[in-house]
Amino acid sequence: MPTELHARSCFSFLRGASQPEDLIHRAAELGYDSLALPDHMGVYGSARAHAAAKECGLRALVGATLELPGLEVPVLVRNRPGYRNLCRLLTDLHCEPDGAFQAPNPAGHDQLLPSQRDADSPPPAGHRPLTTGTTGLVALLTPESLPNPGRENLLETATWLRDTFGEGNLYIELTRHHVRGEERRNTLLRDLAEHLRLPLLASNAPLFARRRDRFLADAFTSLRHHTTLDAAGTLLAANPERHLKHPRQVADLFRDHPEALLNTERLAGRLEFTLENLGYKFPSYHENGRPLTPDEEAFLLREQTLRGARQRYGKLRQNVRQQIEHELALIAKLGFSGYFLIVWEIVQFAQSQGILCQGRGSAANSAVCYALGITACDPVGGGLLFERFLSENRKSWPDIDIDFPSGDRREAVIQHVFQKYAPRGAAMTANVITYRPRSAFREMSKVLGFPDDIADRFSDLSASPKVHDSSGRDGEWHDRPGHDQTPPSQRDANSTRNTGPEVSMSNFYPKSKVVDLEATIEQAGVPRTHPRFRPLLHLYHTVLGFPRHLGQHSGGMIICDDGLDSIVPLQPAAMPNRTIVQWDKDDCEDLGIVKVDLLGLGMLAAMEDALRICAQRGRPVDLATIPKDDPATFDMLGRADTIGTFQVESRAQMATLPIMRPRNFYDLAIEVAIIRPGPIVGDLVHPYLNRRNGREPVDYIHPAFEPVLGRTLGVPLFQEQVLRMAMIIAGFDGAEADELRRAMAFKRSDERMEAIAHKLRRRMSERNVDLLVQDKVVKAIGSFALYGFPESHAISFALIAYASCWLKVHRPAEFYAGLINNQPMGFYSVATLLRDAGRHGIRTRPVSVLHSDCETTVLDDGEGKTLRLGLHRLKGLAAATADRIVEARSRRQFTSLPDFLRRSRPNKKERRLLAAAGALNGLPEVEHRREGLWQVEKDLHDDLFSVERQRAAEEASAYQWHDPSGHDQDSPVPRTRDAPSQPETGNPEPEPSRIQDRRSPSGIEHPTSGTKSPLPPMSPMERLSTDYATQGHTTGPHPMALWRRQLATGPRPPATAPVRAADFSSIPHGKPVTTAGMVICRQRPGTAKGHCFISLEDETGIANLFVPRDTFHACRLIITSEPFLLCHGRLQVGEGGTRTLYTTAVEPLHFPADLASSSHDFH
């Protein structure tokens, strides 16, 4: 039984250079019976190795390499208790490194040999007893365990390991890689084994699957040591011997130690544990501190469901009751009652805290979830398929996703779950961050010694990584990311993937390609003739898709009653008070671990803020009771007036809305679902729109599909429809349909989709289904592998989309305030949102220390159509400073600049920021922004904070509350003649004038008296530039308005100025047009075949541009880097009256000021 017990994969981060699956597949090819992957400080790759091993028919043994102080020890798992101990030990080492060892105790020095111990000092940390048990674990002492192995420290370490792991659980490993000094170390280890009577093991300790992978291993070594390949020297391996060798080669290496080979096989026989025996159990629901039995859980779930159903439906109709009874029976039979109750408790907690939340995804297919208040759409009324969520044949747990407002509100729910299952009963699932084009190029160019500016240029040039290379090079071997970098004829037949075009996600929607990669690298500064050009290309392709580091999932949580750290190791997340497990969501699902998704949605946070502001202003809104058929809302959708709304604000959605013209809620659900990569690539969008508008007949693909596809006019837009089609046309049962669902949702590779597509074709052929029908069905399924919505998901999102549109129509000021308070989110910057607000009659007042709160607010000006920007809009103003400003002003309005500075205590940078942004305008000393900048530079201690002046100000303030003049001293400070009241749109500087009186209303002369700034006010263009630098937007004129003003008044005004966005509506189809504007959005999705879409904003609105592929390539640098563009082309008038500029040439528009503008690029 050939075995290798000490391989490491790329999940030993920068140590191994092969994926776990590749090592397993290679081991199967070489005839191994089992393979252990004791990766560095974790079991990160064990789940993937286990899945691959099941396919290949060998055993994936579990272990990890422990990093202890001054010592690295590979540890292998013998049985279930051993796995539990390993997980807890790894958790201790990650979360509480000091807690993993017992405290030093000089009296307990028997852990060390007397000859190695100083009687007056405790043992070293690495040799202190472990606090976690080691039963069921086997340790290996290897040539690499100690940095400088010698007889004494080897004896000391081996004695400690033997005492720690127990007799018979320590092995001495020998390796032979043909390097200098190797036999000396092996001799030391052999002598040690003989002295302590420890068994020897034979291992090649592979770090990669094949010899050719050595180059990447060297690159990883250089990265780990923060050096280059040139400077790495002896850090690099001397040869490529550390690959997974054939068992005969290993036997030949150790033919002088047959006992080591025999011990290796014997130890493999002792290692009984695989992840098949994980032992995970979902926690029971607790009531009054007591876990309920399954029968009690089923009874309580039924009770709560029926109570909620009566609240939702009123009197229960027969079809509703039948559906609920059917679901409850199945849930109880599968043992999921506790799961539903735990999710219900999380939702109840959120609602008790006033936190807006809504379940989505397949859970929206469940009437039980609807009755419990977990989801918000009625699945019975909507005719949704419950089996999409849960079926008797389904092997995995149901998946419930819940959206919460992003930020602190969602974090409160997450921390509630952590605390409820503390200390180690809950954790987030991991997110494996992989090498993508930019990171792959940056890291690999770094190890080859290229300067950082080359990587910077490559990042700029490849600003759209998810683009389809349509140059016909897809089939060339050197442009196949993630594949072996050898020509197809030289590859191992077993390692070549079947990438049939009909179902391959890479062919439909490549995630890791850069258009014309070699030319892009040349443009970045590495010519093709450079001797390192090919090595760079090789490393770039090889590393794509490899794990780079571990992050945390956006919201996936797993919980366990008996301690999650007995199931999988935990480690701290980057965010405080969070832990993550060492597997990602797909690994967890493969191993039967239940995940609850607590997701953050920016729009929910914005809507929650908007609803709060509505309530504060005496105009409360209950989203549950707003009319679902509001004509004004659907009119706005038909006009594509959807900037800032949820799911229907993108360029593609806005282009489709005037054609779709949704008039009811289900229309909106289809609109949400139709603009996705799946329907677009599958060519489903235009057929649906044509059929909806009567331009082509309805085609159901096959007569049997009419009941399934009737609502969508014969076009399969939803995952549920695809599953039903497979069950009808190919006879798939529930388990096979669930397999199809998982394959469509699996983003890691194409292999699952390819396998299920072949199975589908075979079954259809057996049923004599026409080949044309087969092609259509397989194409639809392949499209959904790219990202298609379940119907329940689309309906859940449509609820939020409709609510956001209703708020924009009926509570616009509060809606925009909510959006601005929760940036960044959505497609558009605050600058664009403010312009859109202005087009809807909403005025915006600038940031002011005299009036602004921390957040943006709606002013009570009678109409409720004025926003006051909050202090949070200032870049670099600390939240604590903003809080101090508002808190100090709440006690007493600021009477002067010294008073403001004394009570709010901004630091030097913040004083400058406030002055530059115009937030100090309105204080008596500040006539304009440069005046403010001049005044805040004064020495506070010598001038503003003198004891005498401070005492005088405080004495004067004591009388302000009873001013005999009758003025309300708590109201804003009266302005001087030369400091007009705050304008509605911006902070324009007044004309230079002399301030006649610099006294506060109390009559105290300010210390700045007589020190007027010699600086002139800022020009409009300077104010614009400063606004963008300090806030990212302006409340003054749009940049293009100032540009046109300068163009018109310049020495050579043009005969014809560029056309404004608002003028597009009056230009006929096909007419040549030149337009100009500020770029707010660049998009080049993988479904666009290399074409680019640009949105330009000017003072009148937004102009949409279509840039064909050839024009994009010709003008690529200008398009991707210039903030203002001058574009030439011809106007196209499309269906629904949509107007787009077909762009034939692009120039940079030279703007007279440097604006720190932002755009939504290539997302």
N, C-alpha and C positions, 0 to 999 in steps of 0.2 A: 504493500500500500504506500506508494511514493507520496511524500508530503513535504511541504515547506512551511516552517513554523515562524518565520521572522521576515515576512515581506512587508513593505510599506508602500502606501499609495500616495497620490497627490493630496490626500486629505491629511497627510503629515505636513501640510503647508510649507512649501519650499524645501522639503526634504525628499519626498518621493516624486517621481515624474511620470506616472501612469495612472489612469483612472482605475478605480476598483474593478469595474466591469472588464476592462482590458486585461488586467492581471488574472481574473477568474477565467476569462475565455482562453487566454494563453495557457493557463495551467491545464485546462481541459484538453487543449490541443496536444500538450506535452505528455498527457497521461497521468497527471497527478490525481490522487484520490481526495486530498483535502489541502486547503491553503489557509493560513492564518495571516491576518493583516493587523498586527499590533501597532496602529498608527500613533503618532506622537500626541500624548495627553488627551486621547479621546477615541471614541468609537464612531467618528463622523462618517466614515465610508462603509461601515459594517452593514447597514441596511441595503445599500446598493449591491455590495458584494453578495449578500444573502440572496437577493432577488436573482442576480445573475447565476449564482451557484445552483439554484433550484432549476433553472433552465438547462444548465450544463450537466446536471447529475453528479455534482461533487459537493463536498461539505465546506462551507465557509466558517472557519473557526474564529472565535471572538477573542480579542485581547486589546491591549493598549500599552504604549511605552510611557512609563511614569517618569516625570522629570522631578527628581528630588534634589535637595541641595548637594551639588557636587557629584551627582549620580543619576544615570539613566538606566532604567530597568524595564525591559519588556516583560509583560505579565499576560499569561494566557488563562482562559476560563475553563474550569473542569465541569462545573455543574451550575444549576440555578442559584444556589446560595453564593457561589463564587461570582457569578455575574452581578448579583445584587451588591456584593461587597465591592466589586470593581467600580460600579456606578457611583456608589457612595464615596469611595476613596477619591475618584476623579472629581466628584462634586466638591469634596472638602478641599482638594488641592487648588481648584479654580476659585471657589468662593471664599474659603477661609484657610489660606495656606498655612498660617501658624497653627490653626486648630486641627490640622491633619496629624500633628504630632503631640504626644504627651509632653507636658512641661519638663524642662531639664531637672533631673533629680540626681545629685551626686551619689546618693545612697544606692541608686539602681544601676551602678556602672557595670553590672554583670552582662550588659549587652555588648561590651567590648572585651577584647582579650586583655588580661592584666598588663602584659608587656607593652600595650599600645595606649595605656590610659594614664593620665596625670591624676594623682589622687586628689588634687585640689581644684579640679575643673570638671564641669559637666561634659557629657559626650557631645559631639557635634550634632547640629540639627538634623542632618541627613541620617544619623544613626540613632536618633531617639525613637522610642516605640511609637507605632502608628496608633491613632485613636480608633480607626476603623478596623473591623475584623478582616482577616485575609483567608479565612476558610474557603476552600474551593478554588484557590488561585495557585498558579505555578509561575515562579519567577525564573528568568534567564539572566545569568551573568555573562555578558558578551565582551568581546575585545574593545567595544566602544563605550562600555558602561562607565568607565572612569577616564578622565581626560589624560592622565599620566599614570597608567597602571604600573605598579611595582609589587614586589612580594608582600610587603607589609600592608599596604592599603588594600590589595586584593584579598588578603587573608581577613583583614578587619571587615571589609564589606561583605565577603561571602559568609562570614560567621553571623553578621547581623541579618542578612537575608535569610539564612537557614533558620535562625531563631524566630524571625518575623513570619515567614511563610510555612514553617513546620518541616519536619523531617520528610524527605521524599518529594518535596515541592520546590527544590532549587536545582537547576541544571546549569552546567557550564557549556557555553556555546563556542564552537570553533568555526572559523571562516577562513577561506583561502581565495584571495583576490590577486595573487601574484604581485604584491607590493613589498617594498623594503620594510624590514622590521616585523613583518607579519609572523614569521615562524618563532621569533623570540617571544612575542606575546602569546602565541599558541602554546609554547613550552611552559610559560608561566602558568597558563590556565590548566594545562594537563597536570602539572605538579600540584597545583591547588586542588584539583579534583581528586587526585590520588590521596593527598594529605587529609582532606575532609571526607573522603569516600563519597564524592558527589558524581552523578552520572554525566557523561559528555553528550553533547548534541552536535550534529553536523548541519550547517546551514550556509547558504550563499548570501543570506541577508539582502535579497534583491530590493532595489529602489525603483526599478522600471521593468517593463515587460520584455523589451527587445533591446539588442545592442544599440540600435540606431537612436534610441531614446536618450542616450548618454548626453548628447548636446544640450537638450532641455534641462537635464539634471544639473549640468554644470552652470547653466544660466540661473537656475533656481539657487544654487549654492552661492553664486555671486550676489544675487539679490539679498539672500539671507544675511550675508556678511557686509552688505552695503558697499560693494566694490564692483569692479568690472572684470570681465574675463581676462583682460590683459594683466591686471594687477592681482588677480586671485592667487596665482602661484600654487603653492602646495595645499591650499584650501580645496582645490579641485581633485577629483578622483584621478589616479594615475592612468587608468584604463577603463574600458567599458565592461568590466567583468561583473558588475553588480546588476546583471539582468536575470530574469527568471530562466534558469538553465534547465535543460532536459535532465530527468532523474539519473540517466546514465552518466552524464557529465559530472554531476555531484558525487555519484558513487566513485568515479575515477579519481576525483580530487581527494577523497577520504578513504581510499582503499587501504591505507595503513592504519585506519581507525574504524574497523568494521563495527565495533561496539557503539560508536557514535551514530552511525547510520541506523543500527538496530534500535537504539534508544529513541531516536527521532520517531520511528514508526510506532514504538511502544507508547510514547507520550501522546502521539496523535490518537491512539486508541483510548487513552484515558480521558481525552477531552470530549466529553459527551455533549456539551452544550452547543446549540446553535440558536439563532433568533427565532426559530420555529417554536421554541419553548419560552417565549418572552414572559408570559404570565401577567399581561396587563389586564386590569379590571377597572371598568368605569365606576366612579364612586356612587354610592347609594345616596338618595336624597335624605337629608336629615330634618327632622321635625322635633323641636324642643330639645335639641342636642342629641337625639337618638336616631341612628340610621334605621330607615324603614325597610321592611322586607319587600320582596318583589310584589307580593299580593297587596300590601299596604300602599305601595307606590302606584299600582294600577288603579286602586280604589280612589286615591287622592287625585290622580290625574283625571279620572272620569268625572269626579265631583267638580273640579275646577273648570274642566272643559265645558260641561253642560251649563255651569253658571255663566261662563263667558259667552257661550253661544246664545243664551237667552238675552244677554245684553247687546250682542251684535245683531241678531236677527229678529228679536222680539219673540213672537210665537214661532216655534220650530216647524218648518215645513217638512213633509215626509222625506223629500230628497236630501235635505240638509241633515236630518236625524240619521238617515240610512248611511250617509257618507261618514258622519262622525262615528257611528257605531262600527262601521267597517274599519276605519283608521284606528280606533281605540283597541279593537280586538287584535289587529295586526301588531300594533305597538307593544301590547302586553305579551303576545306570543313570542315576539323577538327579544323581549326583555329590555325594551328601550324606555319604559315609563319614567325611570329615574332621570334619564337624560333630558327628557322633555321638561320635567319638573325643575331641574337645575337651570336650564335655559330660561324657563318662566321666572324663576327667582331672580335671575340677573336682570331681566326686563322689569320686574316689579321694583327692584332696587332703583333702577334708573328713573322710572316714573315717579317714585317717591321723592326723588331728588329734583324733580322738574326737568329731567334731561330728556330731550327729544330723541326718540329711537324708532327704528323700523327694521324688521327682518326682511331679507330679500333672498334671491337665489331660489333653489328648488324648494326651500321651506315654504315659499308662498303657494305651492301646490297643495298644502295641507290645510284642511278645515280645522284640525285640532290646533295648529299654530295660529290660525286666524282667531279662533275662539279664545285662546289664551292671551291674545294681545301681542303675540310675538311678531306677526305680520299684519299688514294693513289692507290687503286686497282679498276679496271674497273668491275663493277658488271654486265654490259650487256655482255661483252666479257666472263666473268666467269660464266654466267648463274646463278647468285645468286638470292635468293628468297627475294624480297622486303617485302613481308608480314611478314617475320621474324623480320623486323624492324618496320613496320607500316602497320596497316590494319584498315579498317573502323569499324570493330567490336571490335577492341582493346580498352579497357577502360582506359589504362594508357598512359602517354606521352611517346614519343620515347626517347631512351636512347643513347646519343652520348658520347663516351669516346674518349679523345684526349691525346696522349702521348707527353710529352715534356721532354727535357733533365732534369734529376733530379738535384737538387741543386738550385743555384741562378737564373738560366735561367727560370726554372718553377716558382720560387717564384716571378719573375718579372711579369709573366703573371697573377698569382693569385692576386698580389697587384694591377695590372691594373684593375681587376674586382672589387676588394674592393673599389678602388678609384672612379671607374665609377658609382657605386651604393651607394656611401657614403651618409650619415654616417652609416645607418643601413639597407641597402638594399641588402646586400650579406653576406653570412656566409658559413662556411664549415659544412657538416653534421657530426654528432657525430659518434664515434665508441665505442660501449659499450664493455669495457674490462671486460671479465668474469673470474671467477675462473677456472683455468686449473689445471691439477694434481699437478704440483710443487707448485704453489701459494696456492692452497687449502691445501696441506699438511703443508706448512710452516706456514700459518696463524692459522690453527686449532691446530697444535702441539704447537704453541706459547701460545695460550690461555689455553691449558691444562698443561702448565708449563714445557714442554720439552725444553732442551737446543737447541740453534741454530745449533750446529754441527750435530744433528740428521737430521734436515731439509736439511742441506748441503749434507749429505751423501745420503739422499733420492733423492735429485736433481741429484746427480752424477749417482746413480743407475738407475734412470728412465730417463736417457738421451735421450731415444727414446720414447716419450709419445704416438705417433700415431702408436701403434702397435696392432696387432690383438691377443687377448688372445685366443689361440687355444687349451687351456688345457681342454676344455669341460665345463668351468665354466660359460659360458655366460648366461646360464639360471638361475643361482643361484641368489636368491634375493639380497644377500648382496654384489654382484659384479655388480649391475646395477646402474651406476652413474646417478644421476638426478632423480631417481625414489624414491617412498616412501620406507623407510627402514623397511617395514613389509612384512612378507611372503605373497605371492599372495593370499592365502586363506583368509587372514585377511584384505585385501585391500577393499576399497569401489569399487564396480563394476564399477561405473561411472568414477573413476579416473584411471583405468587401461588402459594403451595405447595398441592399437593394433600394435604390432611390427612384422608383418609378414616378414619372411626372404626374400621374393622376392623383396621388394622395400625399406627396412629399410636402411638408410644411416649408422646407427650405426653398423649394421651387416656387411655391405660391407666395411666400412672404419671408424672404431670407432675413435673418436677424443679425447676421454677423458678416455682412459683405460691405465693402466700400467700392463704389463705382470706379472702375479702371484703377485698381489698387496700385499697380506699378507706376503709372503716371502720377498718381497722387503722392507716392513716396518720392518720386523725382522732384515734383514741385515743392515738397517739403525740404529738399536740400540734399538728397542722397541720389546721385546719378546712377543709372543702371550699370555703368562701367566701374563703379566703386567696388573694390574687392569684398566688401562686407554687405553688398546689396543682397545677394542671394542668401547668405546666412541670416540676415535680418528677415527676409521674406519667409524663410523656413521656420524660424522661431516664432514669428508672428502667427503663421497658420497653425503651428503645432499647439501653441498655448491657448488659442481661442477655445472658450468653453471650459477651461480648467478652473477649479475653485481658487479664488484669490484670498478670500477671508470669509468669516462667518458674520452675517448680520442677523437682524431679527425680522420676522414676518410682520407685515403691516398690522396684524391684529389677531392672528391665530393663537389660541390658548389651548393647552391640554391640562387636564386635571386628573388627580388620582387620590383615592382614599388612603392607601397604605404608604404613601410617600413616593412621589414621582421619581425621586433620586434612586429608587430601587429598580426602576424600569429603564431609565436613560440618564446619563450624566447631565447635570445642570452646570451652567456657568454664567457669570454676570453679563448682562447686556450693556451696550454703550450707554443707555439711559439709566439714570439712578433708580433704585428700588425695583428693578426688573431682572429676571433671570430668563435664560433661554435654554432649550434642550439642544442636543448636538445633532438633531436630525431636522430636515426640512419637512414641509407639509406632505409632500408626496411620499417620503420615507415613512412618516407616521401613518398615513393612510394605508400603505402597503403592509404595515405590521399590525394593523387593526387598532391603532391608537386614535381615540376620538378627539377631534379638534372642534372648538367653538370659535367662530370668527367674530371678534369685537372690532369692527372696522371704523375708521375715522372718515367722515365725509364732510368736506369743507362747506358744502351747500347747506347741510343740516345745521352747522354752526352759524352760518350767515342767517338762515331762516329763524333759528332760535333767537338770535340777537334782534332780528327785525320784529318778531312777535313780542319780545320783551319791550322794545321801544314803543310798539303800538299800544301795549297795555299801559305803559307809563304815561302816554299821552291821552289816555282815556278813549282809545279806539281799539279795543281788544279784538283779536281774531282767533277763532278756533278752526284749525285746519280740517278737523273732522266734519265740520258743518258747512264749509264753503261749497257753493254750488259746483257740481262737476260738469255742468253744461253751459258755463258762462260765455255768452256770445262775444263779449269784448276780449276775453282771453283767447278764444280761438281766432278772432280777427287778427290779434297781434301775432299769433303763430303763423297765420296765412301771409302776413306781411314780412315774415322773417325778422321781426323786430325783437330779437331774442338775445342780444348781448347781455351777458351777466346771468342768464338763466341756466338751469341744470340740463345737461345732456343735449340740448338743442341749440347751442350757441356756436358750434364749430362752423368753419367755412362750408364744409360739405352739408351739414344739417341745414344751414341757412340757404344754401342753393337748392335743396330739395323741398323745403317747406312750401314755397309758392306753387310748386307742382303738386305736391301731396295735398295741400290745403286741408289739414285735419279739421274735422267738425265734431268729433266725439272722442271720448277717452281712449277707445280701442285704436282709433286712427293714430293717436299720439303714441301708444305703446308700439305700434308698427314703425312709426317714425324713429323712435328711440332705437329699435332693433335693426333697422335696415341699413343704417350707415355704420357698418362694422366691416372689418377686413373680410370676414367670411362671405356675407352676401355680396360684397363688391367684387371680390375675386371670382366668386361663383357666378357672376353675371346674373344676379337675381334682382338688382335694383331697377334697372330699366324695364325688364318684363313686368314687374309688379306695377310700376307707375304707368306703363302703357296700358295694361289691362284695367287699371283703376280709372283711367281717363278714356277708356273705350277705343283705344287705337289698335288693339290686337285682341284676339279671342282668348278665353281662358283655356289653359291646357293643364290637365291634372297629372301628366306624365304617364299614369296608368289608371284605368277606371277605378281600381280598388282604392286609390288614394283620395277620391273625392271627399269622403267624410273627414279626412284628416286635413286636406289642403283647402277646403271650401272657404274658410274665413280669410285666407290670404291669397285667394284667386289663383290657386294652383301653384304658387311659389312657396317652397319650404323656407320660411324665414326663422323658424324657432327650432331649438334642439329637440323639443318634445315631438315635433312633427317628423324629424329625421328618425327618431327612435321608433315611432309608430310605423313609419314606412318600412324600416328594416324588419319589424315584426310581421308586417303584412306580406311583403314581397319575398322575404327570405326565410320566413318561419322562425325568426329569432325568438327565444323564450326570454323571460325576465332577466335571467342571469346574463345571457348573451347581450341583451339590450343594455344592461348595466356595464358590461365590458366595453361596449361601443361608446357609452357615455364617458367612461373614464379615459378611453383612448382619445376622444375628441378634446378632453380637458387636459391631457398630459402634454406639457410643453417641453419636456426634457429631450425628446428625440422623435423621429418619424416612425420608429420601428413598430410601436403599438398600432399606429394608424395603418401602416402597410399590412400588418398581419390581419387586422380585422377587415380591411378592404378585400384582401384575397379570399378570406372566409366568406364574406358577403357575396362576392362574385361566384364562388363555387356553389353556394346554396341557391343563388338565383338561376344558375345554369342547370342545376338539378331540377328546378321547377320550370325549365324551358321558358324563362323570361327573355324577351327580345333583347338583343345586344344593345340597341339604342337606349332602351329603358335602363339597362344595367349601367351604361355610361352615365346617364343623367343622375341616377341614384348615387353612384360612387362619386361623381363630381360634387354633388350636394354635400355628401358626407366629408369629402376632402376639404371643401370650403369651410365647413364648420370647425374643422381642426385648427383653422387659423384664428378663430375667435368669433363665435356666434353666440347669441343670447338664448337662454331658455325663455320661453314665453312668460313664465312666472317672474323671472328677473326683469324682463322688459316692463311688465306691468308694475312691479315694485318701483322701478326707476321712473316710470311714467307718472306715478303718484307724486313723487317729489318734483319732477319736471313741471307738472301742471300747477302744483302749489307755488313754485317759484314764479311761474308766468302770471298766476293770479295776483301774487303780491306785487309784481312789477306794474301790473295794470292798475290795481286798486289801492296800493300803499307804496307808491314809488319812492318817496323820500326814505321811509323806514327800510325798504328793500335795499336801496343803494347804501345806506348807512351800515346795514348788516354785512353787505359784501365788502365794503372798505375796511370794516373792523376785523375781517377774517382773511385778509390777504397774507401770503399769495395763495391763489386758487383760481381754477378756471383758465380760460384762454386769454383773457385780456388784462392788461395792466390797469392800475388805478387811474392813470392818465386817460385811458380810453373809456373807462367806466364813468369818470366825471364828465367827459364830453358827451357821452350817451345820456347821462342824467340831464345835462343842459338841454339836449334836444327834446327831453320830456318835461321841460319847464321847471326843472329843479335847479335852484341857485346854490352856489357853493361859496362860503366865506372861508378865508384862509386861517391858518393856525395862528392863535394869539394867546399869549400868556394871561391876558386879561379876561378871555372868554372861553377858551377851549378846555374841554375835559380831557381825560386821558384818551378816550375813544371818540370817534366821530359821532356827533349827535344831530338830532333834528330840532331846529329852533321853533319855538312857539311864536310864530310871526303872523298868526291869523290864518294863513293858508296852509301851513305845514309843509311848505315846499322849499325850505332852505336848510342846507346842511352846514354845520360848523365842523371843519376838519379838526381831528383830535391831535394831541401832542404826540401820539404814537406814530404819526406820519413823518416825524423828523428822524432822519437817519443818524444814529449815534447818540440820541438822547436816551439815557438810561431810564428804565421803567421806574426805578426808585426816585429819580429826579422828577419825573412827570407826576408821580404820586405826591411828592412834597409840594410841587407847585399848586396842584389842585387843592390839597389839604390846607395849605397856608392861605390860599385865596378864599376858601370856604369860611375861614374865621374873620378875615378882613381883606377887602380888595387892596391890591397893591397901589400905593400912592406915588411911587417914584421908582426909578431904576435902582437906587441904593436900597430902598425898602424891599424890592423884589429880590435882589441878589442876596441880601442879608437873610431873608426868611426862606428862600428856596434852595440856596447854596449850590448852584450848578458849578461844575468844575470849569476850567479854563476853556477846554474844547467845547463844552456845552454852551457856555456864554457866547462864544463865537458863532456856533451853529444857530442859536436862537436869534442872534442879531442878523446874520446873513439871510435867514429865512424870512425875516420881517416879522417874526413873532413878538418882538419887543416894540414894534410900532404901536403907538398909542400911549406909551409912557411919556410923561412930560418932557423927559430929556431926549427922547428919540424922535427926531423929525423924519428921518429916513434910514434906510438900512446901513449905509456907510456911517451915518451918525451913530447908529447903535454899535457898529463894530469899533468905532473910535472910542466910545464911552466905556465899553466893557473891558478895554485893555488897561484901564487905569488900575493902579495898585490898590487892591481892596483894603489891605491892612493900613496903609498910610493915608488913604483918602476916604474910602467909603465906610470903613468900620472903626473910625476913631471913636473913642469912648464918649467924647462930648457929644458928637453928632448923633450917636446911637441913643444916648440918654434923651436928647432933645426930641428925637423922632418918637421915642416911646412915650414921652410926656405929652407930646402933641396928640398922639393917637388916642390917649385916654379921653380926650375931649371930642374926638370925632363922632362918637356915638350920640352926642347931644349938641350938634352944631346949631347955634342960634339962628343961623341963616336959613335953616329949614331944609338944606340940601341933604339928600340921602347919601351919606358917606360910604355906604356899602354898595352903592351902584358904581358902574364903570367910571373911571376918572374923566372929568370934563376935558375936552381937547382944547388946545390953543387954536388961535385963528389959522395958524399955518399947519395944523395937524388935523385934517378932516377925518370924519368918522370912517369906520372900516367900510371899504367898498364891497359890493356884492361879489365881484369876480376878480379877486387878486389883491395884491398889495402894491399898487402903483405908487411911485415916489412922488411927493409934492414938488412943486417948483422951489428952488432955493429961496429962502426967505429968512429974515431975522426973527428969532423967537423973542418976544418982548418980555415974557414973564416966565421964569423957570422956578416958580414957587409951587409947592403942592397946595391942595385946597386947605391945608391946615395953616398955611402961611409960613412954613419953615422953608428957608432957602436951601436948595439942594447943593451939594458940594461940587456939582459940575457947572455951576453958574459961572458964566464968563469964559468957558472953555469949549466954545462951539467948534465942531469939527471943521477943518479946512477942506474936507473932501466933498466933491459934488455928489448928488444923488446918482444911483445907478441908472443907466439907460434901459429902455424896455428889453433890449436883447440881453443885457447883463442880468437883469432880474430874471428873465426866462432861464438863462443858463444856471443861475444860482438856485432857482426853484427846483430844477431837475437834479442838481447836485445834492441838494439837502433833503428833497422829498420824493424825487422821481416823477414829479408832475407839477403843473402850475394851475392856479385858478385865474390866471391872466389870459391874454390872447394865445391862441394856438400857435405853435412855431411856424406853421405854414402861412398863417395870416401875417406875421411879421416879415416872413420871407417875401411874400407878394408885395407888401408895402415897400420894402427896400428895392424890390425889382422894379416897381412902378416909378419910384422916385430916383432911381439910379441915373447915372450919366447917359446910359444907352438902354432905355426901356425897350423890350422886345415888341415886335409888331403883334404877335399873338402869344399870350401867356399860356402855360400848361392848363389843360382843362381841369376843373375842380370835380371832386367826386359827385357832388350833387347835380352836376351838369350831365352826367352819364344818362340820366333818365330821358333827356330830350335829343340824344344823338341816335341817328338811325343805324341799323345793322350794317356792318362792313365799312363804315367810314374810318379813315385814318385818324388816330387820336394820339396826342402826347399828354401825359399826365405826370404829376409829381406828388410826392408825399413822404411822410415819415413811416418807416416800416414798423408795423405792429405785429405781424405774423408771417412766418415763413414755414411752409409745410411741403414735405416731399415723401409721402407715405409709400411703403413698399408696394401698395396696390396701384400706384400711379405710373408704373413703368418708366420711371426716370423723370417724369414731368414735375414741375414745381408750381406751387400756388403761393402767391404773395398778397397780403392785404396792406394797402397804403392808406394812411389816415391824413386828412387835411382838416381845415376849419369847418368844412361843410358835411363831412361824413367819411365813409370808408369806401375805397375803390378796390375791387377784386381783380387780380391779374392771374392769367394763366400763362406760364412760361414753359414752352415746349422743351423737350429734352436737349435738342441741339443748341437752342438759345441759352439754356442753363449752363451747358458745358462751356460755351463761348464766353459767358459773362459770370462764371462761377464765383470768382474772387469778389467781384463787385456785389453780387447778390448776397453772398454770405457774410460780408463784412461791413458794408456801407449802411449807416442808419437812415439816410435819405436817398431816394432814388428818383431819377428822371427816366420814364419809360415810354417807349414808342411802340405802336402796334395798331391794330384795327379792332373796333368794337364788335363784340358778338352779343346778340340779343337771343337768349335761350328761352326755353319753355317756361311759362310762368312769369315772363318779363324780366328774368334775371339778366343782368348786364355784366359782362366780363371783358377785360382787355386782353386780346390775344397778342402777347408781347413778342415783338421781333427784335428789339434792341433795348439794352439797359445801360444807363450811364449813372455815375455817382452825381448826386445833387449836392453842390458845394454850399453847405449851410454856414452862415457867417458866425456861428457860435458853436462851441463844443458842448453838446447836450449829453447828459448821462441817461439817455433813453433806454428803454428795455423793450424786447419783443419776444413773442412766444414762438420759438424756433424749433422746428423739426421734432415735435413731441407727438 
